[in-house]
Amino acid sequence: MSKVLFIKGHPGNSQTSISVQMLERFQADHKKNYPNDKIETIDLYNDNIPLIDAEVMSAWTKFQTGKATEITASEETKVARMNQLADQFVAADTIIFAAPMWNFGYPPMVKAYMDAAMMVAGKTFNYSPNGPIALLKDLGKKAIILEASGSHLTGTPNEAYTHASNHLKGILNFVGIMDVQLVAAEGVSQFPDKKNAIISAALEKVSNLAAAA
Ligand SMILES: Cc1cc2nc3c(=O)[nH]c(=O)nc-3n(C[C@H](O)[C@H](O)[C@H](O)COP(=O)(O)O)c2cc1C
C-alpha cells in the first residue's frame, strides 16, 4: 500500500479549470487501479496553510534563541500546523500537484505550501558544512505535476518562462525527490481551435500515469 498525497493548487473546480480536471481524472483513474492506496488531499485554497509572516518568524527566532517558552498561542498554532503539513508531505510516497500557470508562476498558495511543507530544515533537508543534505532521497518517492497554461512555451524561444514547473521540480529535487514528471496542457488560450485536442491529449497522459503510479 502506497501513500498518495494530492495537492490542489487552484481555487476553482473542474467545471472552470483544466488543471483541476486533470487532477480529478488522475484521482479517478488512480482509485480504479490502486483501490488500496492510502489517499490524502490538500486543497490549498480551503485548508489552513499558514504563510511565513511576522508571527511565524518570531516563533522561529524564539526557538533558535532558547526562548521557546515565550512563544505565543497564535505563533504556536501556526508553527504546529506547518509542522503537521511537513510531516504529511514527508510521509507521502507519491505526491501529485495540480496548478495553473499564472503570470509565469503557480498561484500564491502553491508557494505558501512550498514554504510551509516542503522546504523545512530538519525534516526535508539539513544544512551541512559541505552544502545542503536532501533528507528524502533514495526512498523511492515520486511526484507528478499537472499544469495548464494559456500559452505553449516548451520548445519555443520563450521556454525560459516555464519558471513555475522548474521551480517546483527544483524544490522537489532539492529535498531528494528526483522522479518528477510533468503533464502540461499547454497553449489552451494561444490555440483556441486546438484547445479540446490539447486537453484530451493531456488527460490521456494523466490516465496513463495514474495507471502506472
Ligand atoms: C491570473 C491569470 C494569469 C495567467 N497568466 C498566464 C501566463 O503567465 N502564461 C500563460 O501561458 N497563461 C496564463 N494564464 C492562462 C492560464 O494559464 C490558462 O487559462 C490555464 O488554462 C489556467 O489553468 P486552469 O484551466 O486550470 O485554470 C493566466 C490566467 C490567469 C487567470
The ligand as an ORCA input file, in Angstrom:
! r2SCAN-3c Opt
* xyz 0 1
  C      -4.432     35.329    -13.391
  C      -4.017     34.568    -14.628
  C      -2.721     34.664    -15.075
  C      -2.319     33.936    -16.198
  N      -1.023     34.002    -16.603
  C      -0.596     33.231    -17.636
  C       0.766     33.229    -18.037
  O       1.615     33.874    -17.457
  N       1.126     32.442    -19.080
  C       0.239     31.669    -19.741
  O       0.628     30.956    -20.668
  N      -1.069     31.659    -19.384
  C      -1.506     32.413    -18.358
  N      -2.821     32.401    -17.981
  C      -3.740     31.483    -18.675
  C      -3.892     30.197    -17.891
  O      -2.639     29.571    -17.702
  C      -4.857     29.261    -18.606
  O      -6.134     29.870    -18.608
  C      -4.944     27.895    -17.966
  O      -5.974     27.170    -18.565
  C      -5.202     28.041    -16.485
  O      -5.370     26.779    -15.885
  P      -6.793     26.301    -15.395
  O      -7.576     25.992    -16.640
  O      -6.519     25.127    -14.541
  O      -7.423     27.446    -14.640
  C      -3.258     33.122    -16.892
  C      -4.572     33.054    -16.426
  C      -4.938     33.756    -15.295
  C      -6.371     33.647    -14.808
*
